Amino acid sequence: MSKLFARFMKDESGATAIEYGLIAALIAVGIITAAGLLGDEIEATFTDVTTALEGRNN
């Protein structure tokens, strides 16, 4: 029984899976944040273009 417990304590595959999960979550948060910021910039650009085109037509 002690050999089984010792082998369980040495097994790090579960910890590695958790680490990969945390890294993936961190990357996902970064992508979501970047997409949100980029989305605001794109929206502002389209608003400026629309305003400029409406000004030319009047």
SULZI-V261428 format. One record per backbone hydrogen bond with DSSP energy under -1.0 kcal/mol. CO is the residue of the C=O (numbers start at 1). NH is the residue of the N-H. Records with the same first field share a line. If there is no record, write none. Layout:
CO = NH / NH
This chain:
1 = 5
2 = 6
3 = 7
4 = 8
5 = 9
6 = 10
7 = 11
12 = 16
13 = 17
14 = 18
15 = 19
16 = 20
17 = 21
18 = 22
19 = 23
20 = 24
21 = 25
22 = 26
23 = 27
24 = 28
25 = 29
26 = 30
27 = 31
28 = 32
29 = 33
30 = 34
31 = 35
32 = 36
33 = 37
34 = 38
35 = 39
36 = 40
37 = 41
38 = 42
39 = 43
40 = 44
41 = 45
42 = 46
43 = 47
44 = 48
45 = 49
46 = 50
47 = 51
48 = 52
49 = 53
50 = 54
51 = 55
52 = 56
53 = 57
